[in-house]
């Protein structure tokens, strides 16, 4: 049994649902607040994720960062060496999707040249009637940036877990790869 710890940095424009997504994941769907005050810093959440078909777990330390520019600049100090990254946009806002490239660049500048696993999350799938971002375009964009793509709705039970579970599995896989490299040297 191995217990790993991963720093998961969550970024995206203001009001795309980052905090709701993180809170719903952490509480297993028990906490959906209809009214949020906008995050002006970084909120740290923690949740242990069991890795399927193993006895291993990954403790995700989730850094939910502010999305408004003046506050995001201050948050960058906490992004040092993320283990995994999560970029969130609102599927009903083309502008929030367009900003994802800027968020990725900012995050990767803190990765010290390492390839860090990540996901692109199209949130607010429950607002699909107002969709401005095509799923296929988002999927293609994510792949071109080395990210896995997930569409979620933090509001709907069962749809908010997939990105975080994917990140935990990716981090565990990196651990397994490094373990095999070390064992081959012995």
N, C-alpha and C positions, 0 to 999 in steps of 0.2 A: 504494500500500500504506500503510495506516494502522495504527498500533499504539496501542491505547487501554489505559488502566489503570483498573480499577474496584475499589472497596472493597466487598467482599461480607461483610456481617455475618450470621452464622448463630446463631440463638437458638432456645430451646425448653427445656422442663423437663429436669431431669437424667435420664439413662438412656433418652432417646428415640432415640439413635443418631446424634447430630450428628457426633461425632468420627469414627465409623466411616464415615459417609456422606462426610465431607470427605476422609478418608484414602483411601478407595476411589477417589473421583474423581481426586484428585491423582496416585495411583499407577496409574491406568488399570486398576484391579481387582487389582493385584498384592499389595496389603497389606490383608488382612482378619485383624485380630487378634481372637482369640476372647476374650482377657482384656484389658480396658482398665482403667486406673486412672482414676477420675473426674477430669475436667478441673477445676482450681481457679482458672484464670485464662483467658487468651486464647491460643490457639495460632494462629500465623500461617502459612498455607500459600499457595503461589502456583502457578498453572497458566495456561498460555497456551491460549486457545481460538480456533481458526480459525472465521471466520464464513463459512458456506456461500455460494457464488456470488459471493464477493469475494476479494480478496487481503488483507483486513483481519484483524487479530487483536485479541482483548481479553485482557489479562493480568488474571485475577481474583486479587486479594489477598483470601484467605478468612480472616476473623476468626472462628474457631471458639470461641464463648464458653461459659463454664461455665453450667450450668443450675440449680445449687443457689443458692438465694436470697442467702445471705451473700456468695458469690463473684460472683454475677451483678451485685450492686450495685457491686462494685469494678471489674468489667469495663466498665461503662457509660462510663467515661472514654475507652475506646478506640473507642467507637461513633460518634464525631463525624463528621457528614456522610457517611453511607454512600451509595454509588452505587447499590447494589442490596441487597435483603434477602431472607433465607431463614428462614422460621419452620418448625420441625420439630416434629411430634408423633408419638406411637406409636399406630398404628391399634388396638392392643389395650388402650389406656388412655384412657378417656373423660376422666379428670382432665387428662391432658396436652393433650388437644384443647381443653378448657375454658380452659386457661391461655393459649391462643394470643392471645386478645384483649388480655390484659395485656402479652404480649410485643410485639405490634404497637404498642400505645400507647407502650410504653417506647422502642421503636426510632424511631417517628415523632417523638418529642419531640427527637430528635437530627438531624432532617432539615431544620431551619431553614425549615419551611413548604414545602419542595419536594416535588413528587410523585415518589417514588422507586419504581421498579419492584420487584416482589417476587413470591415464590412461597410457597405453603403446601405443605409436604411431609408426606404421611402415610407414615411410614416403617414398616418391619417388615412389609411385605406378605407375607412368608414365614410370618407368624403369623396368617394370615387365619382359621384355625379358632377363634382367640380374639378375633376382631374385636369391638370395642365401639363403633367409630365408623363410621357408614354413609358410603360413598363419596359418595353424592348429597348428603348433609347437609354434608359437608366441602367439596364443590365449590360448593354454594350459599353457604356461609359465606365461602369464599375470594373468590368473585365480589363479594359484598357489601362486601368490604374492599379491592377493587381488586387482588386477587392472582390469579396463575395457580395451578391446583392440579395436583399430581403425587403419585402413589402410587409408592413405591419399596421396594426391599429392598436395603439396603447389603450384605446377605449374598449376594445373587444377582447374578452377573455380568450387566452390561448394563442394569440397572435403576436405577443410581445416578447416571447422567450427565445425564438429561433436565432436572432442575431447574437445574443449573448452565449447561447449554447454553442453556436458555431465558433465564436471567438475562444471559448474555453477548450473546445476540441482542437482548434488550430494551435493554441499555445501548448497543449499536451503533446501534440504531434511534433512540435519543435523540440520539446524536451526529449521525446523518444529518439529523434534523429541525432541529437547531441549525445545521448547516452550510447547509441550504437557506434558513433564515431570514436568515443572514448574507449569503449570495449574493444574496438578493432585495433587500438594502439597498444593494448596490453599483451 
